[in-house]
Amino acid sequence: MVQLLQLILALPLAAAFLSITVRTRRVVEYIHLSLSAFLAAAGSLFCARVIRGGTFSAWDGFFYADALSAFYLGIILLVNVFVAVYSVGYIRNEIAGGHLPEKKLFRYYALLNLFIFTMVFVCLAGNLGALWIGIEATTLASAFLVGIYNKNVSIEAAWKYIIICTVGITFALFGTVLLYYASIQVTGDLKHSLHWIDIARMADKLNPQIVKIAFIFILIGYGTKAGLAPMHTWMPDAHSQAPSPVSALLSGVLLKCAIYGIIRYHIIVKKCAGGVYSDHLLIIFGVLSLLFATFFILVQSDIKRLFAYSSLEHIGLISVGLGFGGAVGLFGALLHTVNHAITKTLMFCTAGEIIARYKSRSILRIAGVVTAFPLTGIALLAGGFALAGSPPFGIFISELMILKAGFAGGHAAAAVIVLAALVLIFAGLIKHISGMAFGQPPADVQRVANRWGVPVLAVLGIMMTLTGLYLPSFLTQTIRQCVDIINGAV
């Protein structure tokens, strides 16, 4: 297991190093694809062993993994495989179209793999200080990817991303220090007072007032990185200006890394001060995120910003599900995490195809995608209906579970607001998506060939549909283990 851990951490670093030392485009592409595949294989084996064994710890608890870690790590590695394949054709087309100098290809793959490394590190960090460092590192690695086109708007988006998330992460640092203070007051152990498993086991002995204040800082800090409203303002700019594969990673998995950090603290607060306190805060920020998303989705005119605000909606739903709690609410929130990661990866890859062919991100200038490009059009339609929460897609099932938990758990008012927001978002999304999918395509639409994108869209579309019709037993088992952990089984 230690060797697997080392391999998982070393592979993306090796890919990043080789991307800037090997100066041949095709060789770098194949290195990236090969090492991404090896990373997925090694990571899958590691996750399977953790889920079977319960927990894993290394380096005196500095690295720690349980089913919750394995769950989020598995999502990162899954999305990375699709992004790795899609990136090859996408970056080739960007270079051919003159949007990106060829020399930046090597920088792109190096930064992409560094970005993956930071997110993997977050999931495996057993020390809450290391978790904070990992989440801050995800910002630094991904900000250069957001601004890689070196245009005024992309540089502005990257700076906005860095500044807002750095302010947020400073709040999270205060929260981490406060929890460390509360922990050391109990144990007097300088070495292990930030190890998550040790804090979680003695959480009922911590000072509840200090822990409550710490959680407020953590929720604001990591909530900024997760894109919870009103700290979400970096997200539409960063998602819209980044290359589409990077947007898929930002939305599909980066936001979830911050949610993962919040969950770790949520577990401690529930054991220390009772679940009502952190539950209510998660519901408040989740509902607020849904309300913000509803307005901006209805008035949106940019396809990538539309999907960015959709991410705000779904992160809000995950937060609400965690706050509603109970077996159904937590299961729904975690299942929604998987469904959103798959669906949003599909949609940002689809957006990349559409923008390359229509030379525009304006929703009003995109029409007839189904007629001009049937596969892309079908992906756009199916993904749009899935994001809107339509059956038979997986998001419909997880949304239904979250709403059920709200009504059954005494949160009827919040559940009604969530339901009303979902209805309005459904109407807005379907209006935008149908307007782009149908109609007469413009005469100057480009026939850009991206053969690497075809299998990505096809497989993601199949997975997105299957999660609404059938849940594999290993996924169900993993989510149930995660629910037990969140409910205090540590």
C-alpha positions in Angstrom: 0.0 0.0 0.0 2.8 2.4 0.8 4.3 1.7 -2.6 1.0 2.4 -4.3 0.7 5.6 -2.4 4.2 6.7 -3.6 3.3 5.7 -7.1 0.1 7.7 -7.1 1.9 10.8 -5.9 4.9 10.2 -8.2 3.2 9.6 -11.5 1.7 13.1 -12.0 4.9 14.7 -10.9 6.9 12.6 -13.4 4.4 13.5 -16.1 4.8 17.2 -15.3 8.6 17.0 -15.3 8.8 15.1 -18.6 6.4 17.5 -20.2 8.8 20.4 -19.8 12.0 18.4 -20.5 10.9 16.4 -23.6 10.4 18.9 -26.4 8.6 16.7 -28.9 4.8 17.2 -29.1 3.7 13.7 -29.9 6.1 12.2 -27.3 4.7 14.5 -24.6 1.1 13.6 -25.6 1.7 9.9 -25.3 3.6 10.3 -22.0 0.6 12.3 -20.7 -1.9 9.6 -21.9 0.2 6.7 -20.6 0.9 8.1 -17.2 -2.7 9.2 -16.8 -3.8 5.6 -17.5 -1.2 4.2 -15.1 -2.3 6.7 -12.5 -6.0 5.6 -12.9 -5.0 1.9 -12.6 -2.8 2.4 -9.6 -5.3 4.7 -8.0 -8.2 2.3 -8.6 -6.2 -0.5 -6.9 -5.4 1.8 -4.0 -9.0 2.9 -3.6 -10.3 -0.7 -3.7 -7.8 -1.8 -1.0 -8.7 1.1 1.2 -12.5 0.4 0.9 -11.9 -3.3 1.7 -9.5 -2.6 4.5 -11.3 0.4 6.1 -8.4 2.8 6.6 -4.8 3.3 5.5 -2.1 5.5 7.2 1.5 6.2 6.4 4.3 8.4 7.6 3.0 8.5 11.1 -0.4 9.7 10.0 0.7 12.5 7.7 -1.0 10.5 4.9 -4.4 9.0 5.7 -7.1 7.4 3.6 -10.5 6.0 4.3 -13.6 5.3 2.2 -14.3 9.1 2.0 -10.7 9.7 0.7 -11.1 6.9 -1.8 -14.4 8.2 -3.0 -13.1 11.6 -3.9 -9.8 10.3 -5.2 -11.7 7.9 -7.5 -13.7 10.8 -8.9 -10.5 12.8 -9.6 -8.8 10.0 -11.4 -11.9 9.1 -13.4 -12.4 12.7 -14.7 -8.6 13.0 -15.3 -8.7 10.1 -17.8 -11.4 11.7 -19.9 -9.7 15.1 -19.7 -6.3 13.6 -20.6 -7.8 12.0 -23.8 -9.8 15.1 -24.7 -6.9 17.4 -24.2 -4.9 15.9 -27.0 -7.3 16.8 -29.8 -8.4 20.0 -28.1 -4.9 21.5 -27.7 -3.9 20.3 -31.3 -6.9 22.3 -32.6 -6.1 25.3 -30.5 -2.5 25.3 -31.9 -3.7 24.8 -35.5 -6.2 27.6 -35.1 -3.6 30.0 -33.9 -5.1 30.4 -30.4 -2.2 28.9 -28.6 1.5 28.9 -29.5 2.9 25.4 -29.8 5.6 26.1 -27.2 2.8 26.4 -24.6 1.7 22.8 -25.2 4.5 21.6 -23.0 3.6 24.2 -20.3 0.0 23.1 -20.5 0.6 19.4 -19.9 3.1 20.2 -17.1 0.6 22.4 -15.3 -2.2 20.0 -15.9 -0.3 17.2 -14.2 0.8 19.4 -11.3 -2.9 20.4 -10.9 -3.8 16.7 -10.7 -1.0 16.1 -8.2 -2.3 18.8 -5.9 -5.9 17.4 -5.9 -4.6 13.8 -5.3 -2.5 15.2 -2.4 -5.6 16.9 -0.9 -7.5 13.5 -0.8 -4.6 11.7 0.8 -3.5 14.3 3.4 -4.1 13.0 6.9 -2.8 16.2 8.5 -5.2 19.2 8.4 -2.3 21.6 7.9 -1.2 19.6 4.9 -4.8 19.6 3.7 -4.7 23.4 3.8 -1.4 23.5 1.9 -2.9 21.1 -0.7 -6.0 23.2 -1.3 -3.9 26.4 -1.7 -1.6 24.5 -4.1 -4.6 23.6 -6.3 -5.1 27.4 -6.8 -1.6 28.1 -7.8 -1.4 25.2 -10.2 -4.7 25.9 -11.9 -4.4 29.7 -12.0 -1.7 29.5 -14.7 -3.9 27.2 -16.7 -6.8 29.7 -16.5 -4.5 32.4 -17.9 -2.6 30.2 -20.4 -4.1 32.1 -23.5 -2.3 35.2 -22.2 -5.2 37.5 -23.3 -6.4 40.4 -21.2 -9.6 38.7 -20.2 -7.9 35.4 -19.3 -5.1 37.1 -17.3 -7.8 39.1 -15.5 -9.7 35.9 -14.7 -6.6 34.2 -13.4 -5.7 37.1 -11.1 -9.3 37.4 -9.9 -9.2 33.6 -9.2 -5.9 33.9 -7.3 -6.9 36.9 -5.2 -10.3 35.8 -4.2 -9.3 32.2 -3.4 -6.2 33.4 -1.5 -8.4 35.6 0.7 -10.6 32.6 1.2 -7.8 30.3 2.0 -6.6 32.8 4.6 -9.9 32.4 6.4 -9.4 28.6 6.3 -5.9 29.0 7.8 -7.5 30.9 10.7 -9.9 28.0 11.1 -7.1 25.5 11.0 -5.1 27.3 13.6 -8.1 27.6 15.9 -8.8 23.9 15.7 -5.1 23.2 16.4 -5.4 25.4 19.5 -8.5 23.5 20.6 -6.8 20.1 20.0 -3.5 21.0 21.8 -5.5 22.1 24.8 -6.7 18.6 25.2 -3.7 16.5 24.1 -0.7 18.7 24.7 0.8 16.8 21.7 2.4 19.2 19.3 3.2 16.5 16.7 -0.3 15.0 16.2 -2.6 17.8 17.1 -3.5 18.4 13.5 -3.9 14.8 12.4 -7.5 14.4 11.4 -8.1 10.9 12.7 -6.8 11.9 16.2 -8.9 15.1 16.3 -12.0 13.2 15.1 -11.6 10.5 17.8 -11.4 13.0 20.6 -13.7 15.6 19.1 -16.2 15.3 22.0 -13.5 16.6 24.4 -12.7 19.7 22.4 -14.0 23.2 23.4 -17.2 23.5 21.4 -17.1 27.3 21.2 -13.7 27.3 19.6 -14.6 24.5 17.2 -17.8 26.4 16.2 -15.8 29.6 15.4 -13.2 27.5 13.6 -15.9 25.9 11.4 -17.2 29.4 10.4 -13.7 30.3 9.1 -13.3 26.9 7.4 -16.7 27.2 5.7 -16.0 30.7 4.4 -12.5 29.8 3.4 -13.0 26.4 1.7 -16.4 27.5 0.6 -14.8 30.2 -1.4 -12.8 27.5 -3.3 -15.8 25.3 -3.6 -17.7 28.2 -5.2 -20.4 28.6 -2.6 -22.3 31.9 -2.8 -21.6 34.7 -2.1 -17.9 33.8 -2.3 -18.3 32.3 -5.9 -17.4 35.4 -7.9 -14.1 34.0 -9.2 -15.8 30.9 -10.7 -17.7 32.2 -13.8 -14.6 34.1 -15.0 -12.2 31.3 -14.4 -14.4 28.6 -15.9 -15.2 30.6 -19.0 -11.6 31.7 -19.8 -9.8 28.4 -19.1 -9.3 25.9 -21.8 -12.3 23.6 -21.9 -10.5 20.5 -20.5 -9.3 22.7 -17.6 -12.9 24.0 -17.1 -14.0 20.3 -16.8 -11.4 19.7 -14.1 -12.3 23.0 -12.3 -16.0 22.2 -12.2 -15.9 18.4 -12.1 -13.4 17.9 -9.3 -11.6 21.0 -8.0 -14.8 22.3 -6.4 -15.3 18.9 -4.8 -11.8 19.0 -3.2 -12.9 22.0 -1.2 -16.2 20.3 -0.3 -14.1 17.3 0.9 -12.1 19.7 3.2 -15.4 21.1 4.6 -16.8 17.6 5.2 -13.7 16.6 7.2 -14.3 19.6 9.6 -18.1 19.0 9.5 -17.5 15.5 11.0 -15.4 17.0 13.8 -18.1 19.7 14.6 -20.9 17.2 14.6 -19.1 15.1 17.3 -18.0 18.1 19.3 -21.0 20.5 19.2 -23.8 18.4 17.7 -24.9 18.3 14.1 -27.4 21.1 14.1 -24.9 23.9 14.1 -22.9 22.9 11.0 -25.9 21.4 9.3 -27.7 24.8 9.4 -24.7 26.6 8.1 -24.4 24.2 5.2 -28.1 24.6 4.4 -27.9 28.4 4.5 -24.9 28.6 2.2 -26.3 25.9 -0.1 -29.7 27.6 -0.5 -28.0 31.0 -1.1 -25.9 29.4 -3.8 -29.0 28.0 -5.5 -30.7 31.4 -5.4 -27.7 33.1 -7.0 -27.4 30.4 -9.6 -31.1 30.7 -10.5 -30.9 34.4 -11.4 -27.6 34.1 -13.4 -28.7 31.0 -15.3 -31.9 32.7 -16.4 -30.1 35.8 -17.8 -26.9 34.1 -19.1 -25.7 34.7 -22.7 -22.3 32.9 -22.6 -22.2 29.1 -22.9 -19.3 28.5 -20.6 -20.5 31.0 -18.0 -23.9 29.2 -18.2 -22.2 25.9 -17.2 -20.2 27.7 -14.5 -23.3 29.0 -12.8 -24.8 25.5 -13.2 -21.8 24.4 -11.1 -22.8 27.0 -8.5 -26.3 25.4 -8.4 -25.0 21.9 -8.0 -22.4 22.7 -5.3 -25.3 24.4 -3.5 -27.3 21.2 -3.8 -24.4 19.1 -2.4 -24.1 21.5 0.5 -27.8 21.4 1.2 -27.8 17.6 1.1 -24.9 17.5 3.6 -26.9 19.9 5.8 -30.1 17.9 5.6 -28.1 14.9 6.7 -29.5 11.5 7.6 -28.7 8.4 5.5 -30.8 9.6 2.6 -29.5 13.2 2.5 -25.8 12.2 2.8 -26.2 9.4 0.3 -27.9 11.9 -2.1 -25.2 14.5 -1.7 -22.4 12.1 -2.4 -24.2 10.5 -5.3 -24.8 14.0 -6.6 -21.1 14.6 -6.4 -20.5 11.7 -8.8 -23.3 12.6 -11.1 -22.2 16.2 -11.4 -18.6 15.3 -12.0 -19.5 13.1 -14.9 -22.2 15.4 -16.4 -20.2 18.6 -16.1 -17.1 17.0 -17.7 -19.3 16.0 -20.6 -20.8 19.5 -20.9 -17.5 21.4 -20.8 -16.0 19.1 -23.4 -19.1 19.6 -25.5 -18.8 23.4 -25.0 -15.2 23.1 -26.3 -16.4 21.4 -29.4 -19.1 23.9 -30.0 -16.9 27.0 -29.5 -14.2 25.6 -31.8 -16.8 25.1 -34.6 -18.9 28.3 -34.1 -16.0 30.6 -33.1 -18.3 32.1 -30.5 -19.4 31.5 -26.9 -22.5 33.5 -27.3 -25.7 31.4 -26.8 -27.6 33.6 -29.2 -25.1 33.0 -32.0 -25.0 29.2 -31.6 -27.9 27.3 -33.3 -28.5 24.0 -35.1 -25.8 22.0 -33.3 -27.9 18.8 -33.7 -28.2 19.4 -37.5 -24.6 20.4 -38.1 -22.9 18.0 -35.7 -25.2 15.2 -34.5 -22.9 13.6 -31.9 -22.1 17.0 -30.3 -25.8 18.0 -30.5 -27.0 14.8 -28.8 -24.4 15.3 -26.1 -25.5 18.9 -25.6 -29.2 17.9 -25.4 -28.7 14.9 -23.1 -26.2 16.8 -20.9 -28.5 19.8 -20.7 -31.5 17.8 -19.6 -29.3 15.9 -17.2 -28.0 19.1 -15.6 -31.6 20.4 -15.4 -32.5 17.3 -13.3 -34.6 15.3 -15.8 -35.1 11.6 -15.6 -33.7 9.1 -16.4 -30.3 10.7 -15.7 -28.4 10.3 -12.4 -28.8 13.9 -11.3 -32.5 13.4 -11.1 -32.1 10.6 -8.7 -29.7 12.4 -6.4 -31.8 15.6 -6.4 -34.8 13.6 -5.5 -33.0 12.0 -2.6 -31.8 15.4 -1.3 -35.3 16.8 -1.5 -36.7 13.7 0.3 -34.2 14.1 3.1 -35.2 17.8 3.5 -38.9 17.2 3.7 -38.5 14.1 6.0 -35.9 15.7 8.2 -37.8 18.8 9.3 -36.3 21.2 6.8 -39.5 21.7 4.7 -39.0 25.5 4.2 -35.5 25.0 2.8 -36.6 22.1 0.7 -39.4 24.2 -0.8 -37.0 27.0 -1.7 -34.6 24.4 -3.3 -37.5 22.9 -5.3 -38.7 26.3 -6.5 -35.1 27.1 -7.6 -34.7 23.8 -9.4 -37.9 24.4 -11.3 -36.7 27.9 -12.5 -33.3 26.5 -13.3 -34.8 23.7 -15.3 -36.8 26.2 -17.4 -33.7 28.4 -17.9 -31.4 25.6 -18.9 -33.8 24.0 -21.3 -34.5 27.3 -23.0 -30.8 27.9 -23.5 -29.9 24.4 -24.5 -32.8 23.9 -26.9 -32.0 27.3 -28.6 -28.5 26.1 -29.3 -29.4 22.5 -30.2 -32.1 23.3 -32.7 -32.6 25.8 -35.5 -30.6 26.6 -38.6 -26.8 26.5 -38.2 -24.9 29.5 -39.6 -23.3 29.2 -43.0 -19.8 29.9 -41.7 -19.7 27.1 -39.1 -16.3 25.4 -39.0 -15.8 21.6 -39.7 -13.1 21.2 -37.0 -12.2 17.5 -36.6 -11.4 16.3 -33.1 -11.4 12.6 -33.2 -10.1 12.4 -29.6 -13.3 14.1 -28.5 -15.7 11.5 -30.0 -15.0 8.6 -27.5 -14.9 11.0 -24.6 -18.4 12.4 -25.4 -19.8 9.0 -26.1 -18.5 7.2 -23.0 -19.4 10.1 -20.7 -22.9 10.2 -22.1 -23.4 6.5 -21.5 -22.1 6.8 -17.9 -24.3 9.9 -17.3 -27.3 7.9 -18.3 -26.4 4.6 -16.6 -26.1 6.3 -13.1 -29.8 7.1 -13.3 -30.8 3.6 -14.3 -28.3 1.4 -12.3 -25.9 2.0 -9.4 -23.0 -0.5 -9.4 -22.7 -2.3 -6.0 -19.1 -1.0 -5.5 -20.3 2.6 -5.7 -23.3 1.9 -3.4 -21.0 0.2 -0.9 -18.5 3.0 -1.0 -21.1 5.8 -0.6 -22.6 3.9 2.4 -19.2 3.7 4.0 -18.7 7.4 3.4 -22.1 8.1 5.0 -21.0 6.1 8.1 -17.8 8.1 8.3 -19.7 11.5 8.1 -22.1 10.2 10.8 -19.1 9.7 13.1 -18.0 6.1 12.5 -14.2 6.8 12.9 
